[in-house]
């Protein structure tokens, strides 16, 4: 199924006005099912207790991967959305645009010893993964790895981020025609 998911990503990926667009995957139930299964598969034997996802595409993919793995979903919100209860908070290092995000996780959503996987659409600098790693650790849990549709990390950054499973590398995507 991983090969099929990879082909789906490469087939449905587009550049629109200079921006990467993976939304076509979400609009097709069979494509979405294959991609979610491929994101979840490497973590099936890892005793995962929860899947984390970062607002917004990470909510969609992470929630679906959690259902696929039969575990709960833990949202990681950005700075301004409503999010009741005690929270762990971390600022990210600047992303590829130089933007620093503040990420928040509800403390009660993880317990010590939980094994967690982060699921998202894209990893470029790894700054959000690094922040989620710290948030999860602050709650006493362990981030086992990260599963993404597109990996744009440099080899050096990838070695610093632990297990990163990706369906495609960014350099395999079609070039931006716009």
C-alpha positions as CSV (number, residue, x, y, z in Angstrom):
1,X,0.0,0.0,0.0
2,X,3.0,2.3,0.6
3,X,4.0,2.2,-3.1
4,X,0.4,3.1,-4.1
5,X,0.3,6.0,-1.6
6,X,3.6,7.3,-3.0
7,X,2.2,7.2,-6.5
8,X,-1.0,8.9,-5.4
9,X,1.0,11.8,-3.8
10,X,3.1,12.2,-6.9
11,X,0.0,12.1,-9.2
12,X,-2.1,14.5,-7.2
13,X,0.5,17.0,-6.0
14,X,0.4,20.4,-7.7
15,X,1.9,23.8,-7.4
16,X,-0.8,26.6,-7.3
17,X,0.4,30.2,-7.5
18,X,3.8,29.1,-6.2
19,X,2.4,27.2,-3.2
20,X,2.5,23.4,-2.7
21,X,-0.9,21.8,-2.8
22,X,-1.7,18.4,-1.3
23,X,-5.4,19.1,-0.8
24,X,-6.4,16.9,-3.8
25,X,-5.5,13.9,-1.8
26,X,-8.1,14.9,0.9
27,X,-10.8,15.3,-1.8
28,X,-10.6,11.6,-2.9
29,X,-11.7,9.0,-0.3
30,X,-9.6,6.2,-1.8
31,X,-6.5,8.4,-2.1
32,X,-6.9,9.6,1.5
33,X,-7.4,6.1,2.8
34,X,-4.2,4.9,1.0
35,X,-2.2,7.8,2.2
36,X,-3.4,7.5,5.9
37,X,-2.7,3.8,5.9
38,X,0.8,4.4,4.5
39,X,1.5,7.1,7.2
40,X,0.3,4.7,10.0
41,X,1.9,1.4,8.8
42,X,5.5,2.0,10.0
43,X,4.2,2.5,13.6
44,X,1.8,-0.5,13.9
45,X,4.2,-2.6,16.0
46,X,5.5,0.3,18.1
47,X,2.9,0.2,21.0
48,X,1.7,3.7,20.1
49,X,-0.7,5.2,22.7
50,X,-1.6,8.4,20.7
51,X,-1.1,10.2,17.5
52,X,-0.3,14.0,17.6
53,X,-1.1,16.3,14.8
54,X,-0.3,20.0,14.4
55,X,-3.1,22.4,13.3
56,X,-4.4,22.2,10.6
57,X,-3.6,19.5,8.1
58,X,-2.0,17.5,10.9
59,X,-5.4,17.5,12.6
60,X,-7.0,15.8,9.6
61,X,-4.1,13.4,8.9
62,X,-3.3,12.7,12.5
63,X,-6.9,12.1,13.4
64,X,-7.3,9.6,10.5
65,X,-4.0,7.9,11.4
66,X,-5.1,7.6,15.0
67,X,-8.3,5.8,13.9
68,X,-6.2,3.6,11.6
69,X,-3.9,2.6,14.5
70,X,-6.8,2.3,17.0
71,X,-5.5,4.9,19.4
72,X,-6.4,8.4,20.5
73,X,-5.6,11.7,18.9
74,X,-3.8,14.6,20.6
75,X,-4.1,18.0,18.9
76,X,-1.2,20.4,18.9
77,X,-2.7,23.9,18.5
78,X,-1.0,27.1,17.3
79,X,-1.1,30.2,19.4
80,X,-4.5,31.7,19.3
81,X,-7.2,29.0,19.1
82,X,-9.4,28.1,22.0
83,X,-7.8,25.3,24.0
84,X,-9.1,24.8,27.6
85,X,-7.1,23.4,30.5
86,X,-3.5,23.3,31.5
87,X,-1.1,23.4,28.6
88,X,2.5,22.7,27.7
89,X,3.8,25.5,25.4
90,X,6.8,25.8,23.2
91,X,8.0,28.3,20.6
92,X,9.5,26.8,17.5
93,X,12.7,27.7,15.9
94,X,12.1,29.9,12.8
95,X,10.5,27.9,9.9
96,X,11.5,28.2,6.2
97,X,9.7,31.6,6.0
98,X,11.4,32.8,9.2
99,X,8.1,32.5,11.2
100,X,8.2,31.4,14.8
101,X,5.1,29.5,15.9
102,X,3.9,28.9,19.5
103,X,2.6,25.3,19.8
104,X,0.4,24.1,22.7
105,X,-0.6,20.7,23.9
106,X,-3.1,19.9,26.6
107,X,-1.2,18.4,29.5
108,X,-4.0,16.0,30.4
109,X,-4.0,14.4,26.9
110,X,-0.8,12.5,27.6
111,X,0.4,10.4,30.5
112,X,3.9,9.4,31.5
113,X,5.1,6.5,29.4
114,X,2.8,7.1,26.5
115,X,4.5,6.4,23.1
116,X,3.4,9.0,20.6
117,X,3.8,9.5,16.8
118,X,3.5,12.9,15.1
119,X,1.6,12.9,11.7
120,X,1.6,15.8,9.4
121,X,1.6,16.7,5.7
122,X,5.1,18.2,5.3
123,X,8.4,18.5,7.2
124,X,10.8,21.1,6.0
125,X,13.1,22.4,8.7
126,X,12.0,20.1,11.5
127,X,11.3,23.1,13.9
128,X,7.8,22.0,14.7
129,X,8.8,18.4,15.2
130,X,11.5,19.6,17.6
131,X,8.9,21.6,19.5
132,X,6.4,18.7,19.7
133,X,9.2,16.5,20.9
134,X,9.8,18.9,23.8
135,X,6.0,19.2,24.5
136,X,5.5,15.4,24.6
137,X,8.6,14.9,26.8
138,X,7.3,17.7,29.2
139,X,4.2,15.6,29.7
140,X,6.3,12.5,30.5
141,X,5.6,10.8,27.2
142,X,8.0,9.8,24.3
143,X,7.8,10.9,20.7
144,X,8.6,7.7,18.8
145,X,8.8,9.3,15.4
146,X,7.2,11.4,12.7
147,X,5.2,10.3,9.7
148,X,4.6,12.8,6.8
149,X,3.5,13.0,3.2
150,X,6.5,15.1,2.1
151,X,10.0,15.2,3.6
152,X,12.1,18.3,2.7
153,X,14.6,18.0,5.5
154,X,18.3,18.1,4.8
155,X,20.2,14.9,5.7
156,X,21.8,16.7,8.7
157,X,18.4,17.8,10.0
158,X,16.9,14.4,9.4
159,X,19.5,12.7,11.5
160,X,18.7,15.2,14.4
161,X,15.0,14.5,14.3
162,X,14.9,10.7,14.9
163,X,12.7,8.4,13.0
164,X,11.1,10.3,10.1
165,X,8.9,8.3,7.7
166,X,7.8,10.0,4.5
167,X,5.9,9.0,1.5
168,X,8.0,11.1,-0.8
169,X,11.0,13.4,-0.6
170,X,10.4,17.0,-1.8
171,X,13.0,16.7,-4.5
172,X,10.9,13.9,-6.1
173,X,7.9,16.3,-6.5
174,X,7.1,17.9,-9.9
175,X,8.7,21.3,-10.3
176,X,6.8,24.5,-9.7
177,X,5.6,25.5,-13.1
178,X,4.3,28.9,-11.9
